[in-house]
Amino acid sequence: MTIRIKKDRIEFDGYTLYETPQGLFLNTNINAACFYDMFQGTVAGIFAGGITPSVTYNTISRMPFAAPAASGTAVGTMTICRYSSSCHSSATHGFVAAGGQNPGFVCTIEYFPFTAGFNSTCVGNLGTPATEGYVGTSSSTFGFVSGGGGPQSAITKFPFASGGVATSVGSLTQARDSGSGHSSYTHGYDAGGAPVGPTNNIQKFSFQSDANATNIGTMSPVARRSAGGISSCINGYATGGGYPVKSTITRFPFATDSGGTDISNLATSRERVAGSSSVTHGYSAGGNTSGTASGPFLSNVERFAFSADTSNASVGSLSYASQNMAGMQD
C-alpha cells in the first residue's frame, strides 16, 4: 500500500482522508478488515519461474491490475531457474523460496523489489530439505513456509527485513506437499495437497505465536492438490487443481473455522496454478490442462471478483506458457 501525506489530506490505497468543518471525512466507506491487511496487492500481479518438459524458467513477469486485458511483461530474472517454489509478498518485495531446478532442488530464498529493476538477490536459506511443493504464506513482517515434498509437516518462518536462515515454528497436523497457500491478517492456511493422493482438508496456523497448525475443515467434497492460492481480506480461495484436473473455485471464510464452499468454475480446467490477489479480484495464471508431464500448458490469466460468486474470465496472457509458477502481488 502506498501512503501519500499531502498538506490538506492523506491518500492511501484509492482512499482520501481530509478535514472538513465538521471533522475528518473519508471519501468512501472502508472495510475495517482490509484497512490493516498487507497481503492484497494494489498495483500488479507478479509471476516467477515455472517449468515445461523442455524449459525451467527464471523469468519474473508483471501484469498490472488496473489494465488486466493485456499481456504480462517480463520485467526481471531470478538468480536461478526454479519451479514449484513457495512464494511470499511483503509491502515492497516478492520472495521465492526452495523449489525444483530440473534436475535437482534448492532451499535458498531470494527476493526482488516491486519497483524498477526486478532482478532478484539471494537473501537466505530455509534450513530444511531442498525440495519442491512447499506452501508459502505471508504476514506483514514474515514469510511462512509449510509442508513440502517428501511429504513434510514442518512450518518455518523467515523475516522479510533481513532474510537469513528460516526458523522452525511448528508442524502441520498432516505431512503434505503442493497445497494452496492463503493469508489472513492473523493466520496462514495450507489447503489441500498430497500426502499420497490428493487431500482436501484446510490447516491453519498463527502468524503471531509459534504453534502447530490445527485442522479447521475441508475445502469441498473434492480432494485436490496444486490449486491456485488466493486471498481476499475475509476469505481464502482455491482455484483449479488436480488430480484429475479441475476447474472448481472454492471459498472458505477466515472469520470462522469452517470448511469451504464451491462457488464457481475457472473458464479452463487447470492444475499447478499460480494465484495472485488484488484488493478486489483473484487471478489464476498458467498451469497444466492435462495433468501429464507433456501438457498442454497455459499462459493465460483468468480473474474473478471477490464481491460476486461468478465464473472466471480470461483477462490477458503472460509472456510464456508454463506450470508451477510462483504467484505474488504488489
Contacts in CASP RR format, 6 or more apart in sequence:
PFRMAT RR
TARGET T0000
AUTHOR 0000-0000-0000
METHOD contacts of the structure
MODEL  1
MTIRIKKDRIEFDGYTLYETPQGLFLNTNINAACFYDMFQGTVAGIFAGG
ITPSVTYNTISRMPFAAPAASGTAVGTMTICRYSSSCHSSATHGFVAAGG
QNPGFVCTIEYFPFTAGFNSTCVGNLGTPATEGYVGTSSSTFGFVSGGGG
PQSAITKFPFASGGVATSVGSLTQARDSGSGHSSYTHGYDAGGAPVGPTN
NIQKFSFQSDANATNIGTMSPVARRSAGGISSCINGYATGGGYPVKSTIT
RFPFATDSGGTDISNLATSRERVAGSSSVTHGYSAGGNTSGTASGPFLSN
VERFAFSADTSNASVGSLSYASQNMAGMQD
1 12 0 8 1.000
1 13 0 8 1.000
1 38 0 8 1.000
1 42 0 8 1.000
1 91 0 8 1.000
2 12 0 8 1.000
2 13 0 8 1.000
2 42 0 8 1.000
3 10 0 8 1.000
3 11 0 8 1.000
3 12 0 8 1.000
4 10 0 8 1.000
4 11 0 8 1.000
4 12 0 8 1.000
8 18 0 8 1.000
8 19 0 8 1.000
9 16 0 8 1.000
9 17 0 8 1.000
9 18 0 8 1.000
9 19 0 8 1.000
10 16 0 8 1.000
10 17 0 8 1.000
10 18 0 8 1.000
11 17 0 8 1.000
13 42 0 8 1.000
13 279 0 8 1.000
14 42 0 8 1.000
15 26 0 8 1.000
15 27 0 8 1.000
15 28 0 8 1.000
15 30 0 8 1.000
16 26 0 8 1.000
16 27 0 8 1.000
17 24 0 8 1.000
17 25 0 8 1.000
17 26 0 8 1.000
17 27 0 8 1.000
18 24 0 8 1.000
18 25 0 8 1.000
18 27 0 8 1.000
19 25 0 8 1.000
31 233 0 8 1.000
33 185 0 8 1.000
33 233 0 8 1.000
33 234 0 8 1.000
34 40 0 8 1.000
34 233 0 8 1.000
34 279 0 8 1.000
36 185 0 8 1.000
37 184 0 8 1.000
37 185 0 8 1.000
37 233 0 8 1.000
38 90 0 8 1.000
38 91 0 8 1.000
38 138 0 8 1.000
38 139 0 8 1.000
38 140 0 8 1.000
38 185 0 8 1.000
39 89 0 8 1.000
39 138 0 8 1.000
39 183 0 8 1.000
39 184 0 8 1.000
39 185 0 8 1.000
39 231 0 8 1.000
39 277 0 8 1.000
39 329 0 8 1.000
40 231 0 8 1.000
40 232 0 8 1.000
40 233 0 8 1.000
40 277 0 8 1.000
40 278 0 8 1.000
40 279 0 8 1.000
40 329 0 8 1.000
41 65 0 8 1.000
41 89 0 8 1.000
41 277 0 8 1.000
41 278 0 8 1.000
41 279 0 8 1.000
41 329 0 8 1.000
41 330 0 8 1.000
42 65 0 8 1.000
42 278 0 8 1.000
42 279 0 8 1.000
42 330 0 8 1.000
43 64 0 8 1.000
43 65 0 8 1.000
43 66 0 8 1.000
43 114 0 8 1.000
43 329 0 8 1.000
43 330 0 8 1.000
44 62 0 8 1.000
44 63 0 8 1.000
44 64 0 8 1.000
44 65 0 8 1.000
44 114 0 8 1.000
44 329 0 8 1.000
44 330 0 8 1.000
45 62 0 8 1.000
45 63 0 8 1.000
45 64 0 8 1.000
45 65 0 8 1.000
45 276 0 8 1.000
45 278 0 8 1.000
45 283 0 8 1.000
45 327 0 8 1.000
45 328 0 8 1.000
45 329 0 8 1.000
45 330 0 8 1.000
46 60 0 8 1.000
46 61 0 8 1.000
46 62 0 8 1.000
46 63 0 8 1.000
46 89 0 8 1.000
46 94 0 8 1.000
46 114 0 8 1.000
46 276 0 8 1.000
46 327 0 8 1.000
46 328 0 8 1.000
46 329 0 8 1.000
46 330 0 8 1.000
47 60 0 8 1.000
47 61 0 8 1.000
47 62 0 8 1.000
47 63 0 8 1.000
47 274 0 8 1.000
47 276 0 8 1.000
47 285 0 8 1.000
47 286 0 8 1.000
47 318 0 8 1.000
47 325 0 8 1.000
47 326 0 8 1.000
47 327 0 8 1.000
47 328 0 8 1.000
48 58 0 8 1.000
48 59 0 8 1.000
48 60 0 8 1.000
48 61 0 8 1.000
48 78 0 8 1.000
48 85 0 8 1.000
48 87 0 8 1.000
48 96 0 8 1.000
48 325 0 8 1.000
48 326 0 8 1.000
48 327 0 8 1.000
48 328 0 8 1.000
49 56 0 8 1.000
49 57 0 8 1.000
49 58 0 8 1.000
49 59 0 8 1.000
49 60 0 8 1.000
49 78 0 8 1.000
49 81 0 8 1.000
49 82 0 8 1.000
49 83 0 8 1.000
49 85 0 8 1.000
49 96 0 8 1.000
49 322 0 8 1.000
49 324 0 8 1.000
49 325 0 8 1.000
49 326 0 8 1.000
50 56 0 8 1.000
50 57 0 8 1.000
50 82 0 8 1.000
50 83 0 8 1.000
50 84 0 8 1.000
50 322 0 8 1.000
50 323 0 8 1.000
50 324 0 8 1.000
50 325 0 8 1.000
50 326 0 8 1.000
51 57 0 8 1.000
51 83 0 8 1.000
51 84 0 8 1.000
51 100 0 8 1.000
51 102 0 8 1.000
51 322 0 8 1.000
51 323 0 8 1.000
51 324 0 8 1.000
52 295 0 8 1.000
52 297 0 8 1.000
52 321 0 8 1.000
52 322 0 8 1.000
52 323 0 8 1.000
53 293 0 8 1.000
53 294 0 8 1.000
53 295 0 8 1.000
55 320 0 8 1.000
55 322 0 8 1.000
56 81 0 8 1.000
56 82 0 8 1.000
56 83 0 8 1.000
56 100 0 8 1.000
56 101 0 8 1.000
56 102 0 8 1.000
57 81 0 8 1.000
57 83 0 8 1.000
57 320 0 8 1.000
57 322 0 8 1.000
57 325 0 8 1.000
58 77 0 8 1.000
58 78 0 8 1.000
58 79 0 8 1.000
58 80 0 8 1.000
58 81 0 8 1.000
58 82 0 8 1.000
59 74 0 8 1.000
59 76 0 8 1.000
59 77 0 8 1.000
59 78 0 8 1.000
59 319 0 8 1.000
59 320 0 8 1.000
60 74 0 8 1.000
60 75 0 8 1.000
60 76 0 8 1.000
60 77 0 8 1.000
60 78 0 8 1.000
60 112 0 8 1.000
60 118 0 8 1.000
60 119 0 8 1.000
60 120 0 8 1.000
61 72 0 8 1.000
61 73 0 8 1.000
61 74 0 8 1.000
61 75 0 8 1.000
61 318 0 8 1.000
61 319 0 8 1.000
61 320 0 8 1.000
62 72 0 8 1.000
62 73 0 8 1.000
62 75 0 8 1.000
62 118 0 8 1.000
62 330 0 8 1.000
63 70 0 8 1.000
63 71 0 8 1.000
63 72 0 8 1.000
63 73 0 8 1.000
63 276 0 8 1.000
63 283 0 8 1.000
63 285 0 8 1.000
63 301 0 8 1.000
63 316 0 8 1.000
63 318 0 8 1.000
64 70 0 8 1.000
65 278 0 8 1.000
65 281 0 8 1.000
68 283 0 8 1.000
68 301 0 8 1.000
68 303 0 8 1.000
68 315 0 8 1.000
68 316 0 8 1.000
69 315 0 8 1.000
69 316 0 8 1.000
70 316 0 8 1.000
71 316 0 8 1.000
71 317 0 8 1.000
71 318 0 8 1.000
71 319 0 8 1.000
72 301 0 8 1.000
72 316 0 8 1.000
72 317 0 8 1.000
72 318 0 8 1.000
72 319 0 8 1.000
73 319 0 8 1.000
74 319 0 8 1.000
75 117 0 8 1.000
75 118 0 8 1.000
76 112 0 8 1.000
76 117 0 8 1.000
76 118 0 8 1.000
76 119 0 8 1.000
76 120 0 8 1.000
77 118 0 8 1.000
77 119 0 8 1.000
77 120 0 8 1.000
78 96 0 8 1.000
78 110 0 8 1.000
78 112 0 8 1.000
78 120 0 8 1.000
79 108 0 8 1.000
79 110 0 8 1.000
79 120 0 8 1.000
79 121 0 8 1.000
79 122 0 8 1.000
80 101 0 8 1.000
80 106 0 8 1.000
80 108 0 8 1.000
80 110 0 8 1.000
81 101 0 8 1.000
81 102 0 8 1.000
82 96 0 8 1.000
82 98 0 8 1.000
82 99 0 8 1.000
82 100 0 8 1.000
82 101 0 8 1.000
82 106 0 8 1.000
83 99 0 8 1.000
83 100 0 8 1.000
83 101 0 8 1.000
83 102 0 8 1.000
83 132 0 8 1.000
83 322 0 8 1.000
83 323 0 8 1.000
83 324 0 8 1.000
83 325 0 8 1.000
84 99 0 8 1.000
84 100 0 8 1.000
84 132 0 8 1.000
84 133 0 8 1.000
84 178 0 8 1.000
84 272 0 8 1.000
84 324 0 8 1.000
85 96 0 8 1.000
85 97 0 8 1.000
85 98 0 8 1.000
85 99 0 8 1.000
85 100 0 8 1.000
85 132 0 8 1.000
85 133 0 8 1.000
85 134 0 8 1.000
85 326 0 8 1.000
86 96 0 8 1.000
86 97 0 8 1.000
86 98 0 8 1.000
86 99 0 8 1.000
86 133 0 8 1.000
86 134 0 8 1.000
86 135 0 8 1.000
86 136 0 8 1.000
86 145 0 8 1.000
86 326 0 8 1.000
87 94 0 8 1.000
87 95 0 8 1.000
87 96 0 8 1.000
87 97 0 8 1.000
87 136 0 8 1.000
87 274 0 8 1.000
87 326 0 8 1.000
87 327 0 8 1.000
87 328 0 8 1.000
88 94 0 8 1.000
88 95 0 8 1.000
88 96 0 8 1.000
88 97 0 8 1.000
88 136 0 8 1.000
88 137 0 8 1.000
88 138 0 8 1.000
88 143 0 8 1.000
88 144 0 8 1.000
88 160 0 8 1.000
88 328 0 8 1.000
89 95 0 8 1.000
89 138 0 8 1.000
89 328 0 8 1.000
89 329 0 8 1.000
89 330 0 8 1.000
90 138 0 8 1.000
90 140 0 8 1.000
90 141 0 8 1.000
90 160 0 8 1.000
91 140 0 8 1.000
92 113 0 8 1.000
92 114 0 8 1.000
92 115 0 8 1.000
93 111 0 8 1.000
93 112 0 8 1.000
93 113 0 8 1.000
93 114 0 8 1.000
93 160 0 8 1.000
94 111 0 8 1.000
94 112 0 8 1.000
94 114 0 8 1.000
94 328 0 8 1.000
94 330 0 8 1.000
95 109 0 8 1.000
95 110 0 8 1.000
95 111 0 8 1.000
95 123 0 8 1.000
95 143 0 8 1.000
95 160 0 8 1.000
95 328 0 8 1.000
96 109 0 8 1.000
96 110 0 8 1.000
96 111 0 8 1.000
96 120 0 8 1.000
96 326 0 8 1.000
97 107 0 8 1.000
97 108 0 8 1.000
97 109 0 8 1.000
97 110 0 8 1.000
97 126 0 8 1.000
97 134 0 8 1.000
97 136 0 8 1.000
97 145 0 8 1.000
97 158 0 8 1.000
97 166 0 8 1.000
98 105 0 8 1.000
98 106 0 8 1.000
98 107 0 8 1.000
98 108 0 8 1.000
98 109 0 8 1.000
98 126 0 8 1.000
98 128 0 8 1.000
98 130 0 8 1.000
98 131 0 8 1.000
98 132 0 8 1.000
98 133 0 8 1.000
98 134 0 8 1.000
98 145 0 8 1.000
99 105 0 8 1.000
99 106 0 8 1.000
99 107 0 8 1.000
99 130 0 8 1.000
99 131 0 8 1.000
99 132 0 8 1.000
99 133 0 8 1.000
99 134 0 8 1.000
100 106 0 8 1.000
100 131 0 8 1.000
100 132 0 8 1.000
104 130 0 8 1.000
105 129 0 8 1.000
105 130 0 8 1.000
105 131 0 8 1.000
105 132 0 8 1.000
106 130 0 8 1.000
107 125 0 8 1.000
107 126 0 8 1.000
107 127 0 8 1.000
107 128 0 8 1.000
107 129 0 8 1.000
107 130 0 8 1.000
107 131 0 8 1.000
108 122 0 8 1.000
108 124 0 8 1.000
108 125 0 8 1.000
108 126 0 8 1.000
109 122 0 8 1.000
109 123 0 8 1.000
109 124 0 8 1.000
109 125 0 8 1.000
109 126 0 8 1.000
109 158 0 8 1.000
109 163 0 8 1.000
109 164 0 8 1.000
109 166 0 8 1.000
110 120 0 8 1.000
110 121 0 8 1.000
110 122 0 8 1.000
110 123 0 8 1.000
110 124 0 8 1.000
111 120 0 8 1.000
111 121 0 8 1.000
111 123 0 8 1.000
111 163 0 8 1.000
112 118 0 8 1.000
112 119 0 8 1.000
112 120 0 8 1.000
112 121 0 8 1.000
114 330 0 8 1.000
123 162 0 8 1.000
123 163 0 8 1.000
123 164 0 8 1.000
124 158 0 8 1.000
124 163 0 8 1.000
124 164 0 8 1.000
124 165 0 8 1.000
124 166 0 8 1.000
125 164 0 8 1.000
125 165 0 8 1.000
125 166 0 8 1.000
126 134 0 8 1.000
126 145 0 8 1.000
126 156 0 8 1.000
126 158 0 8 1.000
126 165 0 8 1.000
126 166 0 8 1.000
127 156 0 8 1.000
127 165 0 8 1.000
127 166 0 8 1.000
128 145 0 8 1.000
128 152 0 8 1.000
128 154 0 8 1.000
128 156 0 8 1.000
128 166 0 8 1.000
129 149 0 8 1.000
129 150 0 8 1.000
129 152 0 8 1.000
131 148 0 8 1.000
131 149 0 8 1.000
131 150 0 8 1.000
131 152 0 8 1.000
131 177 0 8 1.000
132 148 0 8 1.000
132 149 0 8 1.000
132 177 0 8 1.000
132 324 0 8 1.000
133 147 0 8 1.000
133 148 0 8 1.000
133 149 0 8 1.000
133 177 0 8 1.000
133 178 0 8 1.000
133 179 0 8 1.000
134 145 0 8 1.000
134 146 0 8 1.000
134 147 0 8 1.000
134 148 0 8 1.000
134 149 0 8 1.000
134 177 0 8 1.000
135 145 0 8 1.000
135 146 0 8 1.000
135 147 0 8 1.000
135 148 0 8 1.000
135 178 0 8 1.000
135 179 0 8 1.000
135 180 0 8 1.000
135 181 0 8 1.000
135 190 0 8 1.000
136 143 0 8 1.000
136 144 0 8 1.000
136 145 0 8 1.000
136 146 0 8 1.000
136 181 0 8 1.000
137 143 0 8 1.000
137 144 0 8 1.000
137 146 0 8 1.000
137 181 0 8 1.000
137 182 0 8 1.000
137 183 0 8 1.000
137 188 0 8 1.000
137 189 0 8 1.000
137 190 0 8 1.000
138 144 0 8 1.000
138 183 0 8 1.000
139 183 0 8 1.000
139 185 0 8 1.000
139 188 0 8 1.000
139 207 0 8 1.000
139 208 0 8 1.000
141 159 0 8 1.000
141 160 0 8 1.000
141 161 0 8 1.000
142 157 0 8 1.000
142 158 0 8 1.000
142 159 0 8 1.000
142 160 0 8 1.000
142 207 0 8 1.000
143 157 0 8 1.000
143 158 0 8 1.000
143 159 0 8 1.000
143 160 0 8 1.000
144 155 0 8 1.000
144 156 0 8 1.000
144 157 0 8 1.000
144 169 0 8 1.000
144 188 0 8 1.000
144 205 0 8 1.000
144 207 0 8 1.000
145 155 0 8 1.000
145 156 0 8 1.000
145 157 0 8 1.000
145 158 0 8 1.000
145 166 0 8 1.000
146 154 0 8 1.000
146 155 0 8 1.000
146 156 0 8 1.000
146 172 0 8 1.000
146 190 0 8 1.000
146 203 0 8 1.000
146 205 0 8 1.000
146 213 0 8 1.000
147 153 0 8 1.000
147 154 0 8 1.000
147 155 0 8 1.000
147 172 0 8 1.000
147 175 0 8 1.000
147 176 0 8 1.000
147 177 0 8 1.000
147 190 0 8 1.000
148 176 0 8 1.000
148 177 0 8 1.000
148 178 0 8 1.000
149 177 0 8 1.000
149 178 0 8 1.000
150 175 0 8 1.000
150 177 0 8 1.000
151 175 0 8 1.000
151 176 0 8 1.000
151 177 0 8 1.000
151 194 0 8 1.000
151 195 0 8 1.000
152 175 0 8 1.000
152 176 0 8 1.000
152 177 0 8 1.000
153 171 0 8 1.000
153 172 0 8 1.000
153 173 0 8 1.000
153 174 0 8 1.000
153 175 0 8 1.000
153 176 0 8 1.000
154 168 0 8 1.000
154 170 0 8 1.000
154 171 0 8 1.000
154 172 0 8 1.000
155 168 0 8 1.000
155 169 0 8 1.000
155 170 0 8 1.000
155 171 0 8 1.000
155 172 0 8 1.000
155 205 0 8 1.000
155 212 0 8 1.000
155 213 0 8 1.000
156 166 0 8 1.000
156 167 0 8 1.000
156 168 0 8 1.000
156 169 0 8 1.000
157 166 0 8 1.000
157 167 0 8 1.000
157 169 0 8 1.000
158 164 0 8 1.000
158 165 0 8 1.000
158 166 0 8 1.000
158 167 0 8 1.000
169 205 0 8 1.000
169 210 0 8 1.000
169 211 0 8 1.000
170 205 0 8 1.000
170 210 0 8 1.000
170 211 0 8 1.000
170 212 0 8 1.000
170 213 0 8 1.000
171 212 0 8 1.000
171 213 0 8 1.000
172 190 0 8 1.000
172 203 0 8 1.000
172 205 0 8 1.000
172 212 0 8 1.000
172 213 0 8 1.000
173 203 0 8 1.000
173 212 0 8 1.000
173 213 0 8 1.000
173 214 0 8 1.000
173 215 0 8 1.000
174 195 0 8 1.000
174 199 0 8 1.000
174 201 0 8 1.000
174 203 0 8 1.000
174 215 0 8 1.000
175 195 0 8 1.000
176 190 0 8 1.000
176 192 0 8 1.000
176 193 0 8 1.000
176 194 0 8 1.000
176 195 0 8 1.000
176 199 0 8 1.000
177 193 0 8 1.000
177 194 0 8 1.000
177 225 0 8 1.000
178 193 0 8 1.000
178 194 0 8 1.000
178 225 0 8 1.000
178 226 0 8 1.000
179 190 0 8 1.000
179 191 0 8 1.000
179 192 0 8 1.000
179 193 0 8 1.000
179 194 0 8 1.000
179 225 0 8 1.000
179 226 0 8 1.000
179 227 0 8 1.000
180 190 0 8 1.000
180 191 0 8 1.000
180 192 0 8 1.000
180 193 0 8 1.000
180 226 0 8 1.000
180 227 0 8 1.000
180 228 0 8 1.000
180 229 0 8 1.000
180 238 0 8 1.000
181 188 0 8 1.000
181 189 0 8 1.000
181 190 0 8 1.000
181 191 0 8 1.000
181 229 0 8 1.000
181 231 0 8 1.000
182 188 0 8 1.000
182 189 0 8 1.000
182 191 0 8 1.000
182 229 0 8 1.000
182 230 0 8 1.000
182 231 0 8 1.000
182 236 0 8 1.000
182 237 0 8 1.000
182 238 0 8 1.000
183 189 0 8 1.000
183 231 0 8 1.000
184 231 0 8 1.000
184 236 0 8 1.000
184 254 0 8 1.000
185 207 0 8 1.000
185 233 0 8 1.000
186 206 0 8 1.000
186 207 0 8 1.000
186 208 0 8 1.000
187 204 0 8 1.000
187 205 0 8 1.000
187 206 0 8 1.000
187 207 0 8 1.000
187 254 0 8 1.000
188 204 0 8 1.000
188 205 0 8 1.000
188 206 0 8 1.000
188 207 0 8 1.000
189 202 0 8 1.000
189 203 0 8 1.000
189 204 0 8 1.000
189 236 0 8 1.000
189 252 0 8 1.000
189 254 0 8 1.000
190 202 0 8 1.000
190 203 0 8 1.000
190 205 0 8 1.000
190 213 0 8 1.000
191 201 0 8 1.000
191 202 0 8 1.000
191 203 0 8 1.000
191 219 0 8 1.000
191 227 0 8 1.000
191 229 0 8 1.000
191 236 0 8 1.000
191 238 0 8 1.000
191 252 0 8 1.000
192 198 0 8 1.000
192 199 0 8 1.000
192 200 0 8 1.000
192 201 0 8 1.000
192 202 0 8 1.000
192 219 0 8 1.000
192 223 0 8 1.000
192 224 0 8 1.000
192 225 0 8 1.000
192 227 0 8 1.000
192 238 0 8 1.000
193 199 0 8 1.000
193 224 0 8 1.000
193 225 0 8 1.000
193 226 0 8 1.000
194 225 0 8 1.000
194 226 0 8 1.000
197 223 0 8 1.000
197 225 0 8 1.000
197 243 0 8 1.000
198 223 0 8 1.000
198 224 0 8 1.000
198 225 0 8 1.000
198 242 0 8 1.000
198 243 0 8 1.000
199 223 0 8 1.000
199 225 0 8 1.000
200 218 0 8 1.000
200 219 0 8 1.000
200 220 0 8 1.000
200 221 0 8 1.000
200 222 0 8 1.000
200 223 0 8 1.000
200 224 0 8 1.000
201 215 0 8 1.000
201 217 0 8 1.000
201 218 0 8 1.000
201 219 0 8 1.000
202 215 0 8 1.000
202 216 0 8 1.000
202 217 0 8 1.000
202 218 0 8 1.000
202 219 0 8 1.000
202 252 0 8 1.000
202 259 0 8 1.000
202 260 0 8 1.000
203 213 0 8 1.000
203 214 0 8 1.000
203 215 0 8 1.000
203 216 0 8 1.000
204 213 0 8 1.000
204 214 0 8 1.000
204 216 0 8 1.000
204 257 0 8 1.000
205 211 0 8 1.000
205 212 0 8 1.000
205 213 0 8 1.000
205 214 0 8 1.000
214 257 0 8 1.000
216 257 0 8 1.000
216 258 0 8 1.000
216 259 0 8 1.000
217 252 0 8 1.000
217 257 0 8 1.000
217 258 0 8 1.000
217 259 0 8 1.000
217 260 0 8 1.000
218 259 0 8 1.000
218 260 0 8 1.000
219 238 0 8 1.000
219 250 0 8 1.000
219 252 0 8 1.000
219 259 0 8 1.000
219 260 0 8 1.000
220 248 0 8 1.000
220 250 0 8 1.000
220 260 0 8 1.000
220 261 0 8 1.000
220 262 0 8 1.000
222 246 0 8 1.000
222 248 0 8 1.000
222 262 0 8 1.000
224 238 0 8 1.000
224 240 0 8 1.000
224 241 0 8 1.000
224 242 0 8 1.000
224 243 0 8 1.000
224 246 0 8 1.000
224 248 0 8 1.000
224 271 0 8 1.000
225 241 0 8 1.000
225 242 0 8 1.000
225 243 0 8 1.000
225 271 0 8 1.000
226 241 0 8 1.000
226 242 0 8 1.000
226 271 0 8 1.000
226 272 0 8 1.000
226 273 0 8 1.000
226 324 0 8 1.000
227 238 0 8 1.000
227 239 0 8 1.000
227 240 0 8 1.000
227 241 0 8 1.000
227 242 0 8 1.000
227 246 0 8 1.000
227 250 0 8 1.000
227 271 0 8 1.000
227 273 0 8 1.000
228 238 0 8 1.000
228 239 0 8 1.000
228 240 0 8 1.000
228 241 0 8 1.000
228 273 0 8 1.000
228 274 0 8 1.000
228 275 0 8 1.000
228 284 0 8 1.000
229 236 0 8 1.000
229 237 0 8 1.000
229 238 0 8 1.000
229 239 0 8 1.000
229 273 0 8 1.000
229 275 0 8 1.000
230 236 0 8 1.000
230 237 0 8 1.000
230 238 0 8 1.000
230 239 0 8 1.000
230 275 0 8 1.000
230 276 0 8 1.000
230 277 0 8 1.000
230 282 0 8 1.000
230 283 0 8 1.000
230 284 0 8 1.000
231 237 0 8 1.000
231 277 0 8 1.000
232 277 0 8 1.000
232 282 0 8 1.000
232 306 0 8 1.000
233 279 0 8 1.000
234 253 0 8 1.000
234 254 0 8 1.000
234 255 0 8 1.000
235 251 0 8 1.000
235 252 0 8 1.000
235 253 0 8 1.000
235 254 0 8 1.000
235 306 0 8 1.000
236 251 0 8 1.000
236 252 0 8 1.000
236 253 0 8 1.000
236 254 0 8 1.000
237 249 0 8 1.000
237 250 0 8 1.000
237 251 0 8 1.000
237 282 0 8 1.000
238 248 0 8 1.000
238 249 0 8 1.000
238 250 0 8 1.000
239 248 0 8 1.000
239 249 0 8 1.000
239 250 0 8 1.000
239 266 0 8 1.000
239 273 0 8 1.000
239 275 0 8 1.000
239 284 0 8 1.000
239 312 0 8 1.000
240 246 0 8 1.000
240 247 0 8 1.000
240 248 0 8 1.000
240 249 0 8 1.000
240 266 0 8 1.000
240 269 0 8 1.000
240 270 0 8 1.000
240 271 0 8 1.000
240 273 0 8 1.000
240 284 0 8 1.000
241 248 0 8 1.000
241 270 0 8 1.000
241 271 0 8 1.000
241 272 0 8 1.000
241 273 0 8 1.000
242 271 0 8 1.000
242 291 0 8 1.000
243 271 0 8 1.000
243 291 0 8 1.000
244 291 0 8 1.000
245 269 0 8 1.000
245 270 0 8 1.000
245 271 0 8 1.000
245 288 0 8 1.000
245 289 0 8 1.000
245 290 0 8 1.000
245 291 0 8 1.000
246 269 0 8 1.000
246 271 0 8 1.000
247 265 0 8 1.000
247 266 0 8 1.000
247 267 0 8 1.000
247 268 0 8 1.000
247 269 0 8 1.000
247 270 0 8 1.000
248 262 0 8 1.000
248 265 0 8 1.000
248 266 0 8 1.000
249 262 0 8 1.000
249 263 0 8 1.000
249 264 0 8 1.000
249 265 0 8 1.000
249 266 0 8 1.000
249 304 0 8 1.000
249 311 0 8 1.000
249 312 0 8 1.000
250 260 0 8 1.000
250 261 0 8 1.000
250 262 0 8 1.000
250 263 0 8 1.000
251 260 0 8 1.000
251 261 0 8 1.000
251 263 0 8 1.000
251 309 0 8 1.000
252 258 0 8 1.000
252 259 0 8 1.000
252 260 0 8 1.000
252 261 0 8 1.000
253 260 0 8 1.000
263 309 0 8 1.000
264 304 0 8 1.000
264 309 0 8 1.000
264 310 0 8 1.000
264 311 0 8 1.000
264 312 0 8 1.000
265 311 0 8 1.000
265 312 0 8 1.000
266 284 0 8 1.000
266 302 0 8 1.000
266 311 0 8 1.000
266 312 0 8 1.000
267 302 0 8 1.000
267 311 0 8 1.000
267 312 0 8 1.000
267 313 0 8 1.000
267 314 0 8 1.000
268 289 0 8 1.000
268 298 0 8 1.000
268 300 0 8 1.000
268 302 0 8 1.000
268 314 0 8 1.000
269 289 0 8 1.000
270 284 0 8 1.000
270 286 0 8 1.000
270 287 0 8 1.000
270 288 0 8 1.000
270 289 0 8 1.000
270 298 0 8 1.000
271 287 0 8 1.000
271 288 0 8 1.000
271 291 0 8 1.000
271 323 0 8 1.000
272 286 0 8 1.000
272 287 0 8 1.000
272 288 0 8 1.000
272 291 0 8 1.000
272 323 0 8 1.000
272 324 0 8 1.000
273 284 0 8 1.000
273 285 0 8 1.000
273 286 0 8 1.000
273 287 0 8 1.000
274 284 0 8 1.000
274 285 0 8 1.000
274 286 0 8 1.000
274 287 0 8 1.000
274 324 0 8 1.000
274 325 0 8 1.000
274 326 0 8 1.000
274 327 0 8 1.000
275 282 0 8 1.000
275 283 0 8 1.000
275 284 0 8 1.000
275 285 0 8 1.000
275 327 0 8 1.000
276 282 0 8 1.000
276 283 0 8 1.000
276 285 0 8 1.000
276 327 0 8 1.000
276 328 0 8 1.000
276 329 0 8 1.000
277 283 0 8 1.000
277 329 0 8 1.000
278 329 0 8 1.000
280 305 0 8 1.000
280 306 0 8 1.000
280 307 0 8 1.000
281 303 0 8 1.000
281 304 0 8 1.000
281 305 0 8 1.000
281 306 0 8 1.000
282 303 0 8 1.000
282 304 0 8 1.000
282 306 0 8 1.000
283 301 0 8 1.000
283 302 0 8 1.000
283 303 0 8 1.000
283 315 0 8 1.000
284 301 0 8 1.000
284 302 0 8 1.000
284 303 0 8 1.000
284 312 0 8 1.000
285 300 0 8 1.000
285 301 0 8 1.000
285 302 0 8 1.000
285 318 0 8 1.000
285 325 0 8 1.000
285 327 0 8 1.000
286 297 0 8 1.000
286 298 0 8 1.000
286 299 0 8 1.000
286 300 0 8 1.000
286 301 0 8 1.000
286 318 0 8 1.000
286 321 0 8 1.000
286 322 0 8 1.000
286 323 0 8 1.000
286 325 0 8 1.000
287 297 0 8 1.000
287 298 0 8 1.000
287 322 0 8 1.000
287 323 0 8 1.000
287 324 0 8 1.000
287 325 0 8 1.000
288 295 0 8 1.000
288 296 0 8 1.000
288 297 0 8 1.000
288 298 0 8 1.000
288 323 0 8 1.000
289 295 0 8 1.000
289 296 0 8 1.000
289 297 0 8 1.000
289 298 0 8 1.000
290 296 0 8 1.000
295 323 0 8 1.000
296 321 0 8 1.000
297 321 0 8 1.000
297 322 0 8 1.000
297 323 0 8 1.000
298 321 0 8 1.000
298 323 0 8 1.000
299 317 0 8 1.000
299 318 0 8 1.000
299 319 0 8 1.000
299 320 0 8 1.000
299 321 0 8 1.000
299 322 0 8 1.000
300 314 0 8 1.000
300 316 0 8 1.000
300 317 0 8 1.000
300 318 0 8 1.000
301 314 0 8 1.000
301 315 0 8 1.000
301 316 0 8 1.000
301 317 0 8 1.000
301 318 0 8 1.000
302 312 0 8 1.000
302 313 0 8 1.000
302 314 0 8 1.000
302 315 0 8 1.000
303 312 0 8 1.000
303 313 0 8 1.000
303 315 0 8 1.000
304 310 0 8 1.000
304 311 0 8 1.000
304 312 0 8 1.000
304 313 0 8 1.000
318 325 0 8 1.000
END
